[in-house]
Amino acid sequence: MSDDRPVYLRLRDTIAAAILDGEFGDGDALPSVRSLAAVHGANPLTVAKAYQTFQDEGLIVVKRGVGMFVADGASRRLRSAEREEFIQGRWPAIAAQIKRLEISPAELFETTSA
């Protein structure tokens, strides 16, 4: 499945996943814009736009001359928002597909625990 969303949103997802996976905890420094751009082969302005979305949501804080840091409580708030988006936005289509294909809960658990 291709992702036709803008690059900055895909980068935002990558950063969010890193926070949710515990790679960056509350208070931790995030990679610089240039560093993250180099790793992902992206334009630094695109990375800055991805970071700006987090800053606008209060999930990261900028300390001038020092860098960007995960805000206190950000992982909890991010997890809550991501859960809500999944349950309200993506789950209904997934549940409909499961029903359409007659996939049992046991089959789902069998494939995810392997």
N, C-alpha and C positions, 0 to 999 in steps of 0.2 A: 504494500500500500504506500503510495507516494504522499508526501506532505507538501501541500501547495501553500501552506501558510508562510508569511514573511520570515526571513532568516532570524530577525531579532526575537520573534516569538518562539522559534525552535531553540534558540540559545537560552531564552528565558526558561523553557522546559528543562534544558540540560542543567542549568544552575539550580532550579527548583528541585530536581531529582537529587542533585548532590547534597542539598540541604536536608531533604527528607531522608536520604540514605545515611546521614550522619557524617558525611565527608567534611561538612562545615557546620559547626554547632553555633549556638547563640554566642555572640561576642567574638567569633573567629574572623580573621581577616580573609577577604576574598581575593582571588587573583586580580592583578591590575588589568585595566582595559586592554592594554597592549599585549600583555601576557596571554590573556584569554583569546584575544584576536589571533595571535600567532598559533596557538594550539588548535583552534578551530578553522584556521584559514579564512577568517572573516575580516571585514573592514572594522577598524577600531570604532568608528562612529556607530556601526551596527551593534557592537558589544555595548557601547555606552547607552544606546537606546534600550537595550535589554535590561541593563542595570537600572536605568531610570524608571522602568516600570516597577521594579522592586522598591526603589526609593519613594516613588509616589504612593505606594501601598504601605510604607512605613516598615518594610521588611529588612531593609539595609540602611545603615547610617554612614554618612561620609564624614571622615575626619580630615579636614584640609591639610595637605602636606603629608598625611600618613597613609590614607587609603580608605577602602570601603570595608565595612564590617557587618556581619549578620546581626540584626537588632535583637535585643532581649525579647524572648517570646515569639520570635519569627517562625521557628520551626513548628511550634504548636499552631499558630494562626495559619501558616501555609498549609499544614496538613488538614486542618479543618476546612479551609477554602477548597482544597483539591478534592477532598472527600465529597463535599457538597456538589461540586461541579461534576464529579464522576457519577454520583447517584442521580442527580437531576438531569444531567446533559448526555452522558454516554451510556449509562446502564440500561435505560429503556430499549434502546436499539439492540444492545447485546442480549438482553433477556428475550426480546422478540426473535432474534436469530437462533438462540438456544432452543426456544420452543418450536420454531419452524423446522429445525433440524432434528428434533426429538432427542436432544442430548440430555441424559440423566445427570443429576448431581453427582452420582458416583463416578460417572465417566469424567466429569470435570475435575474432581478431586484426584482421580487416578492419573490424569495427564499432568496436573500441576505438581504432584508430589514425586514425579519420576525424575 
